[in-house]
Amino acid sequence: MTMTQRFYSVTEAAAFLGITKTTFLQRRPQPVPDALIGKVRGWTEQTLREWNQTPAPKGGAPRRPIPEPPTTVDPRT
């Protein structure tokens, strides 16, 4: 059985990083895509995390940490 790999589009990548699509597109240098489907770029979580941890270019705003997903609490405990 073949495993399907998850790639994030620009919109999904921005949401994953907790930023707007415009901010994602304005940051330079852009991360190198892990996949191309036609003209659509895709990135893995690992690539996005690594790119987000790189220092911002001189004069650029510092990169924000990736928001942690909300934790769920089991009300029965």
N, C-alpha and C positions, 0 to 999 in steps of 0.2 A: 504494500500500500504506500502511495506517495503522500508525504506530508505537505500540506499547503502552507506556504510562508506568508506572513502578514506584512503588507507594505502600506504605509500611510501616504495619502495624497497631500497636497499643499494645505488644504482646508483641515484635514484630519491631523496633520503634523502640527499646525498652529494650535489647534485645540489641545493636543497632547502636551504641548509645551506651555499652555496657559497664556498664549499671546494671540493677537489678531492675525488674520491672514496677511494683511498689509504689512505688519511688522515683520512677519516671517519672510515675506518677499523682499523687504528692504534691507534685511541684514546681509552683510557681506563679510567674508565670502560665503556663498550658499554651500550647503553640504552637497557632496557628490551623490547623485541618486544611486540607490542600490538596484533599481529596476526602471526600465522604460517600457511603457506599453503605448506604442504610437508616440505621441508627443507628451503623454502623461508621465510625470516623474513620481517615483515611489521610494520611500525610505523605511528602514527597519527602526524599531525602538532603540536598538543599540546605537545606530548611526545618529539618531536625533539626540540621544543622551550625550554622546561624545561631542557632538557639534555644540550643544548647549553649554557644555563645560569649558569650551575653549574661550580664551579671553576675548572680550569685545575689541574691535579695531580701535586704534587711537582716536579719541574724540567721540567714540560711540558709547551708547548707554550700556551699563553692565547687564549681563544676561541674568535673568531671574531663574531661581531653581525651579525644577519641574514640580508642579503641585502633586502631592500624594493623593491617591484615590481615597475617597471617604471610607471610613471603617464602619461596618455595620455591627450593631449590638443586638444580640439575641434577647428579646424582652422576657423570655422564659427563664433566664438565669439570674 
